[in-house]
Amino acid sequence: MKKIIFGLTFMGLCFSCDAPLSPDQVLEKSKAKILESVQIGFHQTMVWEDPNLGEFDTTLYISFFQKNPNADLGYDFFGKRGEGEFWFVGNVSFWVDHQDREVTVVENETERLSSNSYRSFSPIHLLAQEPLNYKKDTVVNGKTLMEFVWVEMDTVVMEKKVFLENHLFINPANFLPEFLSRRLYHDGKRNQLIEVFYSNYSFDPVSEPLEPKIPQGYVSKADGVEISESKLLAIGEKAPDFRLKDLKGNWVNLSDFRGKKVLLDFSMIHCGWCKIAIDQFKKSSFSFSENVVPLYINPVDEPGKMEKYQSRVGIPFPVLIGAKEVGQAYGVRGYPTFYLIDENGAIELVDEGYSDELIQKLNSKVKTESN
């Protein structure tokens, strides 16, 4: 009797065990876990082969993706490696160089993102490709992973056969991609190998808007716009006169304000710290001295865009456009750049990049309270 009971119990345990998932089921669960997440972060250890030198270069990438239905790609994302960061937010790209303390802003770059390594090597991009065909189970770092292959390119270029395939390895235990092997062949001979190890996955259902976080003091510049090679003007120099139109079509001359101090706020639209400075100037706790005339000067953006930006942001002083030559005359290399010109037309203060100290220095209310 005991043998029969034991046998029935054993059979019951066997039938209660879940059957192993098929490769197609594992792939679908991986897609659901990765592609349907509101927020996902991960690390990528990338090993690049230089076949000409027979050497390998290893780089750590830290990436973070967040769904955004209004973005062309369906998401915004952030990436960091070494001294550089990359942000793609609201269909605008921000390349941050911490060594030079500057940000390069690129609009309408969606098509160029196909070669962006943060995106192209991400599990989000790879799992969205079709078809991903199961090849075999493979042991990687002691784990049995399912190997799926996506042929990215199979063509002939200048009589050379080019074949590029991506091998993505998914852990069936947690449905997370753990390894990528990207193999490029020219005429059947391997030309390059890139391998990526994924780790430190994080998921967050809370969706706070993703915004570029740029340190104070960094300047922004527009990609493709020629930057002045001249130096910023020095304190004590005579400020070059200029004549520019405001958004209403009225001409504004710098010399018209002789006898008053003039603050020149050189800014551009997609500059985070330029916007923060505007927000500070708009606060009820901020006020310019009566003898200071502030002017917003944009050497970069088109008048139509500037009008739209002004209607949304509400810059609290005159906006001057078409100022490319004025920016060059003042040696502006990035944004924001501030010049304070004294009553006699000489430069009293020069400040490149945003700083809280400058805002306090310009705030008459702070001076009044300190007295």
C-alpha positions as CSV (number, residue, x, y, z in Angstrom):
1,M,0.0,0.0,0.0
2,K,2.8,2.4,0.9
3,K,4.4,1.8,-2.5
4,I,1.2,2.7,-4.3
5,I,0.8,5.9,-2.3
6,F,4.4,6.8,-3.0
7,G,3.9,6.2,-6.6
8,L,0.8,8.4,-6.8
9,T,2.5,11.2,-4.9
10,F,5.5,11.1,-7.2
11,M,3.2,11.2,-10.3
12,G,1.3,14.1,-8.7
13,L,4.6,16.0,-8.2
14,C,5.6,15.4,-11.8
15,F,2.3,16.6,-13.2
16,S,2.4,19.7,-11.0
17,C,5.8,20.8,-12.5
18,D,5.5,23.4,-15.2
19,A,6.8,22.2,-18.6
20,P,9.9,24.0,-19.8
21,L,9.0,27.0,-22.0
22,S,9.8,26.9,-25.7
23,P,12.3,29.3,-27.3
24,D,9.4,31.3,-28.8
25,Q,7.7,31.6,-25.4
26,V,10.9,32.7,-23.8
27,L,11.4,35.3,-26.5
28,E,7.9,36.7,-26.1
29,K,8.2,36.9,-22.3
30,S,11.5,38.7,-22.8
31,K,10.0,41.2,-25.2
32,A,7.1,41.8,-22.8
33,K,9.4,42.3,-19.8
34,I,11.8,44.7,-21.7
35,L,9.6,46.5,-24.2
36,E,6.6,47.0,-22.0
37,S,8.5,48.5,-19.1
38,V,7.8,52.2,-18.4
39,Q,11.4,52.7,-17.2
40,I,14.4,50.4,-17.5
41,G,18.0,50.8,-16.7
42,F,21.0,48.5,-17.2
43,H,24.8,48.4,-17.5
44,Q,26.6,47.3,-20.7
45,T,30.2,46.1,-20.7
46,M,31.2,46.4,-24.3
47,V,34.2,44.7,-25.8
48,W,35.2,46.1,-29.2
49,E,37.6,44.3,-31.5
50,D,40.1,46.2,-33.7
51,P,41.0,43.5,-36.2
52,N,43.7,45.6,-37.8
53,L,45.7,45.7,-34.6
54,G,44.5,42.5,-33.1
55,E,43.4,44.3,-29.9
56,F,40.3,44.7,-27.8
57,D,38.9,47.7,-26.1
58,T,36.5,47.4,-23.1
59,T,34.1,50.2,-22.2
60,L,31.3,50.4,-19.5
61,Y,28.1,52.0,-20.6
62,I,25.3,53.0,-18.2
63,S,21.9,53.4,-19.9
64,F,18.4,54.4,-18.9
65,F,15.3,54.3,-21.1
66,Q,11.8,55.7,-20.5
67,K,8.7,55.4,-22.5
68,N,7.5,58.6,-24.2
69,P,4.6,58.3,-26.6
70,N,5.4,61.7,-28.0
71,A,9.0,60.8,-29.0
72,D,9.7,59.6,-32.5
73,L,11.3,56.5,-31.1
74,G,8.6,55.9,-28.5
75,Y,11.0,56.6,-25.7
76,D,13.6,59.0,-24.3
77,F,16.9,57.7,-23.1
78,F,20.1,58.6,-21.3
79,G,23.6,57.0,-21.6
80,K,26.9,57.6,-19.9
81,R,30.5,56.4,-20.5
82,G,33.7,57.8,-19.3
83,E,33.6,61.6,-19.4
84,G,30.7,61.8,-21.7
85,E,26.9,61.6,-21.4
86,F,24.1,61.5,-24.0
87,W,20.5,62.5,-23.6
88,F,17.7,62.0,-26.1
89,V,14.7,63.9,-24.7
90,G,11.7,65.3,-26.7
91,N,13.4,64.4,-30.0
92,V,16.4,66.6,-29.1
93,S,19.9,65.1,-28.5
94,F,22.3,66.5,-25.9
95,W,25.9,65.4,-26.0
96,V,27.6,66.3,-22.7
97,D,31.4,66.6,-22.5
98,H,32.4,66.8,-18.9
99,Q,36.1,67.4,-19.8
100,D,35.3,70.6,-21.8
101,R,32.3,71.4,-19.7
102,E,30.0,71.9,-22.7
103,V,26.8,70.5,-24.3
104,T,26.3,70.0,-28.0
105,V,22.6,70.2,-28.9
106,V,21.2,68.5,-32.0
107,E,17.6,68.8,-33.3
108,N,15.8,66.3,-35.5
109,E,18.5,63.6,-35.2
110,T,16.1,60.6,-35.1
111,E,17.5,59.1,-38.3
112,R,21.1,59.5,-37.2
113,L,20.3,57.6,-34.0
114,S,20.6,54.3,-35.9
115,S,24.3,54.5,-35.3
116,N,24.1,55.7,-31.7
117,S,25.7,52.9,-29.6
118,Y,23.6,53.5,-26.5
119,R,20.5,52.8,-28.6
120,S,21.7,50.3,-31.2
121,F,23.2,47.9,-28.6
122,S,20.4,48.2,-26.2
123,P,18.1,45.2,-25.5
124,I,15.2,47.5,-26.3
125,H,16.4,48.0,-29.9
126,L,17.5,44.4,-30.4
127,L,14.3,42.8,-29.1
128,A,12.2,44.9,-31.5
129,Q,13.9,43.5,-34.6
130,E,12.4,40.9,-36.8
131,P,13.0,38.1,-37.3
132,L,14.9,36.9,-34.2
133,N,15.4,33.2,-34.9
134,Y,16.2,30.7,-32.2
135,K,19.5,28.9,-32.9
136,K,20.4,26.8,-29.9
137,D,21.0,26.7,-26.1
138,T,24.5,27.9,-25.3
139,V,26.5,28.1,-22.0
140,V,27.8,31.6,-21.3
141,N,29.7,32.3,-18.0
142,G,28.3,29.0,-16.5
143,K,24.6,29.8,-17.4
144,T,22.5,28.1,-20.0
145,L,21.1,30.8,-22.3
146,M,18.9,30.7,-25.4
147,E,20.6,32.1,-28.5
148,F,18.6,34.1,-31.0
149,V,20.0,35.5,-34.2
150,W,19.0,38.6,-36.2
151,V,20.7,39.1,-39.6
152,E,21.1,42.9,-39.8
153,M,22.8,43.1,-43.2
154,D,23.4,40.6,-46.1
155,T,24.4,42.6,-49.2
156,V,27.2,43.4,-51.6
157,V,29.0,46.8,-51.4
158,M,31.6,47.7,-54.0
159,E,31.9,44.0,-55.0
160,K,32.5,43.0,-51.4
161,K,30.0,40.7,-49.7
162,V,29.0,42.2,-46.3
163,F,27.3,40.1,-43.8
164,L,26.3,41.4,-40.3
165,E,24.5,39.2,-37.7
166,N,23.6,39.8,-34.1
167,H,23.5,36.9,-31.6
168,L,21.4,37.7,-28.6
169,F,21.5,35.4,-25.6
170,I,18.5,35.4,-23.2
171,N,18.3,33.8,-19.8
172,P,15.1,31.6,-19.7
173,A,15.1,31.8,-15.9
174,N,14.4,35.5,-15.8
175,F,13.8,36.4,-19.5
176,L,16.6,39.0,-19.5
177,P,19.1,39.4,-22.3
178,E,22.5,38.8,-20.8
179,F,24.9,38.8,-23.8
180,L,25.2,40.1,-27.4
181,S,27.7,39.0,-30.0
182,R,27.7,41.2,-33.1
183,R,29.7,39.8,-35.9
184,L,30.6,41.5,-39.1
185,Y,32.0,39.6,-42.1
186,H,33.6,40.9,-45.4
187,D,33.7,38.2,-48.1
188,G,33.2,35.5,-45.5
189,K,36.1,36.7,-43.3
190,R,35.3,38.3,-39.9
191,N,36.0,42.0,-40.0
192,Q,34.9,43.0,-36.6
193,L,33.5,41.5,-33.4
194,I,31.6,43.5,-30.7
195,E,30.4,41.7,-27.6
196,V,28.2,43.2,-24.9
197,F,27.5,41.9,-21.4
198,Y,24.3,43.2,-19.8
199,S,23.9,43.5,-16.0
200,N,22.4,45.6,-13.2
201,Y,18.9,45.7,-14.7
202,S,16.4,48.0,-12.9
203,F,12.7,48.5,-13.5
204,D,10.5,51.3,-12.3
205,P,6.8,51.7,-13.0
206,V,6.8,55.3,-12.0
207,S,7.2,57.7,-14.9
208,E,8.7,61.1,-14.0
209,P,9.6,63.1,-17.1
210,L,13.2,62.5,-18.2
211,E,15.2,65.7,-18.2
212,P,18.9,66.3,-19.0
213,K,20.9,66.9,-15.9
214,I,23.7,69.3,-16.8
215,P,26.0,70.7,-14.1
216,Q,26.2,74.4,-13.4
217,G,28.8,76.3,-15.4
218,Y,28.4,74.2,-18.6
219,V,27.7,76.0,-21.9
220,S,25.5,74.8,-24.7
221,K,26.1,75.0,-28.4
222,A,24.1,74.1,-31.5
223,D,25.5,71.3,-33.7
224,G,26.5,72.6,-37.1
225,V,26.5,76.2,-36.1
226,E,29.9,77.9,-36.4
227,I,31.2,78.9,-33.1
228,S,33.4,82.0,-32.8
229,E,37.1,81.3,-32.4
230,S,37.7,84.7,-30.8
231,K,37.9,85.0,-27.1
232,L,35.3,86.5,-24.9
233,L,35.7,90.3,-24.5
234,A,37.5,91.4,-21.3
235,I,36.3,93.6,-18.5
236,G,37.0,97.2,-19.3
237,E,36.8,96.8,-23.1
238,K,34.3,98.9,-25.0
239,A,31.2,96.8,-25.8
240,P,30.6,96.6,-29.6
241,D,27.5,98.5,-30.6
242,F,24.8,96.6,-32.5
243,R,21.4,97.0,-34.1
244,L,18.9,94.1,-33.9
245,K,15.2,93.5,-34.3
246,D,12.9,92.3,-31.5
247,L,10.1,89.9,-32.0
248,K,7.7,92.7,-32.8
249,G,9.9,94.0,-35.6
250,N,11.3,97.0,-33.8
251,W,14.9,98.0,-34.1
252,V,17.0,98.0,-30.9
253,N,20.4,99.7,-30.6
254,L,22.7,99.1,-27.8
255,S,23.8,102.8,-27.8
256,D,20.1,103.7,-27.1
257,F,20.7,102.7,-23.5
258,R,23.8,104.9,-22.8
259,G,23.5,106.1,-19.2
260,K,22.1,102.8,-18.0
261,K,23.6,99.4,-17.4
262,V,22.7,96.7,-20.0
263,L,22.6,93.0,-19.3
264,L,23.2,90.9,-22.5
265,D,21.8,87.4,-22.0
266,F,23.1,85.3,-25.0
267,S,21.0,82.2,-25.1
268,M,19.5,79.5,-27.3
269,I,16.3,77.5,-27.2
270,H,17.5,74.0,-26.3
271,C,19.8,75.0,-23.5
272,G,18.8,73.8,-20.1
273,W,20.7,76.4,-18.1
274,C,19.5,79.2,-20.4
275,K,15.9,78.2,-19.4
276,I,16.8,78.0,-15.7
277,A,18.2,81.5,-15.9
278,I,14.9,82.8,-17.4
279,D,12.9,81.0,-14.7
280,Q,15.1,82.8,-12.1
281,F,14.5,86.2,-13.7
282,K,10.7,85.6,-13.7
283,K,10.5,84.8,-9.9
284,S,8.8,87.2,-7.6
285,S,11.9,87.1,-5.4
286,F,14.0,88.5,-8.3
287,S,14.2,92.0,-9.6
288,F,16.7,93.9,-11.7
289,S,17.9,97.3,-10.5
290,E,16.1,100.3,-12.0
291,N,19.2,101.3,-13.9
292,V,19.7,97.8,-15.6
293,V,18.2,97.0,-18.9
294,P,18.1,93.2,-19.7
295,L,18.2,92.0,-23.3
296,Y,17.8,88.4,-24.5
297,I,19.9,87.8,-27.6
298,N,19.6,84.6,-29.7
299,P,22.3,84.1,-32.4
300,V,21.2,80.6,-33.2
301,D,17.5,79.9,-33.6
302,E,15.2,80.9,-36.4
303,P,12.7,83.8,-35.7
304,G,9.7,81.5,-36.1
305,K,11.0,79.1,-33.5
306,M,11.9,81.9,-31.2
307,E,8.4,83.3,-31.4
308,K,6.9,79.9,-30.4
309,Y,9.4,79.6,-27.6
310,Q,8.6,83.0,-26.3
311,S,4.9,82.3,-26.3
312,R,5.5,79.2,-24.2
313,V,8.2,80.4,-21.9
314,G,7.5,84.1,-21.5
315,I,10.9,85.7,-21.4
316,P,10.3,88.8,-19.2
317,F,12.4,91.3,-21.3
318,P,13.0,92.1,-25.0
319,V,14.1,89.2,-27.2
320,L,16.5,90.1,-30.0
321,I,16.9,87.8,-33.0
322,G,19.1,87.4,-36.0
323,A,22.1,88.0,-33.8
324,K,24.7,85.7,-35.4
325,E,27.2,88.5,-36.1
326,V,26.6,90.0,-32.7
327,G,27.5,86.7,-31.0
328,Q,30.7,86.6,-33.0
329,A,31.6,90.2,-32.2
330,Y,31.2,89.3,-28.5
331,G,33.2,86.1,-28.8
332,V,30.3,83.9,-27.7
333,R,31.3,80.3,-27.8
334,G,28.4,78.7,-25.9
335,Y,25.2,79.4,-24.0
336,P,24.3,81.0,-21.7
337,T,26.8,83.8,-21.8
338,F,26.2,87.0,-19.9
339,Y,27.7,90.5,-20.4
340,L,27.0,93.4,-18.1
341,I,27.8,96.7,-19.7
342,D,28.1,99.8,-17.6
343,E,26.6,103.3,-18.1
344,N,29.5,104.4,-20.3
345,G,29.4,101.4,-22.7
346,A,32.3,99.5,-21.1
347,I,32.1,95.8,-20.1
348,E,31.7,95.5,-16.4
349,L,31.1,91.7,-16.0
350,V,31.5,88.6,-18.2
351,D,30.1,85.2,-17.2
352,E,30.0,82.1,-19.4
353,G,27.6,79.4,-18.2
354,Y,24.9,79.6,-15.5
355,S,25.7,80.2,-11.9
356,D,23.6,80.9,-8.8
357,E,26.2,83.5,-7.8
358,L,25.6,85.5,-10.9
359,I,21.8,85.5,-10.4
360,Q,22.3,86.8,-6.8
361,K,24.7,89.4,-8.0
362,L,22.1,90.7,-10.5
363,N,19.2,90.5,-8.0
364,S,18.5,93.9,-6.5
365,K,16.2,92.4,-3.9
366,V,19.2,90.4,-2.5
367,K,21.2,93.6,-2.4
368,T,18.4,95.4,-0.6
369,E,18.0,92.7,2.0
370,S,21.8,92.5,2.6
371,N,21.8,96.3,3.3
